[in-house]
Amino acid sequence: MTKATKTIELALQGGGAHGALAWGVLDRLLQEPRLRIEGVSGTSAGAMNAVVMADGLEAGGPEGAREHLARFWKAVSVAATTSPIQRDLWARISGDWSLDNSPSYLFFDHLSRIFSPYELNPLNLNPLRDLVEANVDFERVRRCSRLKVFVTA
């Protein structure tokens, strides 16, 4: 007895850790032959997952989506190694993954409460934007007929 295909829609929240977690969930859902993802909405990291998945689905079906998501999150992890915001030495030694006591995090956190990011970035550097643009074919996402995509910043 075969079970019918179930159509689902997804809402993906923001936050870097949530985005990485959602990648794993999406990877598993895309492996399930009885599921068809009809629509996805996402905010922040969820929006990035949504467009990367749509790009991959249009390019190569569920397997293409899995490959695109894996490539994107690998690029995110590589880019994070050069971020000025890192855990301090004691946090690394003690296995604390939180940035709460990181001097660079605290410095940038306080600075962002005083100045606009636009005041502190005269060269308009945006590594995350560059990463998304390098990993997503937005024309293909616009043409995507397999998935309805709704994103917010």
C-alpha positions in Angstrom: 0.0 0.0 0.0 1.5 3.3 -1.1 0.9 6.5 0.8 -0.2 9.6 -1.1 2.1 12.6 -1.4 1.5 15.1 1.3 1.8 18.8 0.4 3.3 21.1 3.1 4.2 24.7 3.5 7.0 26.0 5.7 7.7 29.1 7.7 11.4 29.6 8.5 12.5 32.0 11.2 15.5 34.1 11.4 18.7 33.9 13.5 22.0 32.3 12.4 21.7 29.2 14.6 18.1 28.7 13.7 19.0 29.0 10.0 21.7 26.4 10.3 19.3 24.1 12.2 16.6 24.7 9.6 19.1 23.6 6.9 19.3 20.2 8.6 15.5 19.9 8.8 15.1 21.0 5.1 17.8 18.5 4.1 15.8 15.7 5.7 12.4 16.9 4.3 13.8 17.1 0.8 14.8 13.4 1.1 11.3 12.4 1.8 9.6 11.2 -1.5 6.1 11.4 0.0 6.4 15.2 0.8 6.0 18.0 -1.6 7.0 21.5 -0.4 4.5 23.8 -2.0 5.5 27.1 -0.3 8.0 28.6 2.0 8.2 31.9 3.9 11.3 33.1 5.7 12.7 35.9 7.6 16.4 36.8 7.8 18.3 33.4 7.9 15.0 31.7 7.1 14.7 33.9 4.0 18.2 32.9 2.9 17.3 29.2 3.3 14.1 29.8 1.3 15.8 31.4 -1.7 18.7 29.0 -1.7 16.2 26.1 -1.6 14.1 27.6 -4.4 17.2 28.1 -6.5 18.3 24.5 -6.0 14.8 23.1 -6.6 14.5 24.9 -9.9 18.0 23.9 -10.9 17.9 20.2 -9.9 14.8 19.2 -8.0 15.1 18.1 -4.3 18.6 16.8 -4.8 19.6 20.1 -6.3 18.1 21.9 -3.3 20.0 19.8 -0.9 23.3 20.5 -2.8 22.6 24.2 -2.9 21.8 24.4 0.8 24.9 22.4 1.7 27.1 24.6 -0.5 25.6 27.8 1.0 26.0 26.8 4.6 29.6 25.5 4.0 30.3 29.0 2.6 28.7 30.6 5.6 30.9 28.5 8.0 34.1 29.3 6.0 33.2 33.1 6.0 32.6 33.0 9.8 36.2 32.0 10.4 37.3 35.5 9.2 34.7 37.4 11.2 36.1 40.0 13.7 33.6 38.7 16.2 35.0 35.5 17.7 34.9 33.6 21.0 37.7 34.6 23.4 40.4 32.2 24.4 38.8 31.2 27.7 35.5 30.4 25.9 37.3 28.2 23.4 39.2 26.4 26.2 36.1 25.9 28.3 33.9 24.9 25.3 31.6 27.9 25.7 30.0 28.5 22.3 28.3 31.8 23.5 29.6 35.2 22.4 28.2 36.9 25.5 31.6 37.5 27.0 33.6 38.0 23.8 35.4 41.4 23.8 34.8 41.9 20.1 31.1 41.1 20.4 30.7 43.4 23.3 32.6 46.2 21.6 30.5 45.9 18.4 27.3 45.5 20.3 27.8 48.8 22.2 29.0 50.6 19.1 25.9 49.6 17.2 23.8 51.2 20.0 25.5 54.5 19.4 26.1 54.6 15.6 24.1 53.4 12.6 25.8 50.6 10.6 25.8 53.0 7.6 28.0 55.5 9.6 30.5 52.7 10.4 30.7 51.2 6.9 31.7 53.9 4.4 32.9 51.3 1.9 29.5 49.5 2.1 31.2 46.1 2.9 28.5 43.4 3.4 30.0 39.9 3.4 26.7 38.3 3.9 25.1 40.0 0.9 28.1 39.0 -1.2 27.8 35.4 0.0 24.1 35.2 -0.9 24.7 36.8 -4.3 27.5 34.3 -5.0 25.3 31.4 -4.1 21.9 32.3 -5.5 20.7 32.8 -9.1 17.9 35.3 -8.4 16.7 35.1 -12.0 16.2 31.3 -11.5 14.4 32.0 -8.2 12.1 34.4 -9.9 11.3 31.7 -12.5 10.8 29.0 -9.9 7.5 27.3 -10.5 8.0 24.4 -8.1 7.8 26.5 -4.9 6.0 29.7 -3.8 8.6 31.8 -1.9 7.8 34.7 0.5 10.7 36.5 2.2 11.2 39.4 4.6 14.4 41.0 5.9 
